[in-house]
């Protein structure tokens, strides 16, 4: 059984898949409390649903791109058969994970989007650095940046860990409404950093507080 907060069809707002229609399967619960978290409503509640029920709902929405997200989806053991079943159905499967839970058992064909926590999140001490060693060529890495300290942290991880050579993309995402997008872009240009500046596209299409998008 899985505890599901919501399943919905929307536009993918992040990663190299941004702009594409996508089905989101949002699992309930997270053991992090990032200062800038925009989905605290997914910490609790949700409904118990069988794997077959979840797959039937995804099938009904009829979209080849599916993201498994949360909360922190790797807290639930049944997320692994869910991802395998989605792959078996021919879906392109994205996994958004906070980076503090081991990705060792994530199916090889899943695109893992690893969210490495910067100091401003208050959770940087929870990063499982061994996850960077498990990156596959199609995986992606994301840093959410709220200030210069966060940027310098991300920059140092990107360079010392040689992330450009180890992942399909590295993203720097400004905390919406906090980190100035132009300033972040200027820092990236000044350092010639091999990373993408990424906005949360869905927050520009819809009001940032809108759920289910």
Secondary structure, DSSP 8 states (H G I E B T S, - for coil): -EEEEEEEEEE--SSTTTTSEEEEEEE---S---TT-S-GGGGS--EEE-HHHHHHHHHHH--SEEEEESS-GGGSTTHHHHHHHHHHTT-EEEEEE-SSS--TTS-TTSEEEEEE--GGGT-GGG--THHHHT--TT-EEEEEE-SHHHHHHHHHHHHHTTGGGTSSEEEEEE-TTTS-HHHHHHHHHHHT-S-EEE--THHHHS-TT-S--
